[in-house]
Amino acid sequence: MAQRKRRELFAKVFYAWIQVRNIQSVEITTEQAQLYYKQRLLNITFDAWLSHNRLTHITRPRSGSKQTQDVEETYLMWLNEQLSRSGKAAKDISDSLASGVLIIQAVANASGKKAPKCNQSPKILLHRQDNWKVAHNFMTSVGINVRNIEPADLAKLLPAAIHNMFNSILKWQSDY
């Protein structure tokens, strides 16, 4: 399921790129673009595409806008890409990040290091805050620059903190 969505995303991006560049006035249909990218996807991963196209410096959009939804979809796609390696999936950014467990697992999968111990099923706010402290320390130890982000803000799921965290993660992964 995730691969099909990824193929469709690549095809849409390629189709838009062709339309913008309008190389030699070539007429190309969406189906041709999808076919081309289905063939190319066997060799290209989402991570390489993300770092190649420098989507790591996304400015923080206004809440409720179409751009906000697109950015959140990008974050959710990255999260699901990393979680698919461990057989997990996220459906929504805010619900998935509430406990802090999935972001720890995603960063562990992206870095190739073992995830630190955390409370797998936090029941109260204190447990979630502890998990976010663990996630913050783990990201710092891996080399992700999260010095300007407070774990308490991440535990509260403040949009600016979540956005800055994902920007730091995507920048780290493109440099990694």
Disulfide bonds with the S-S distance in Angstrom:
none
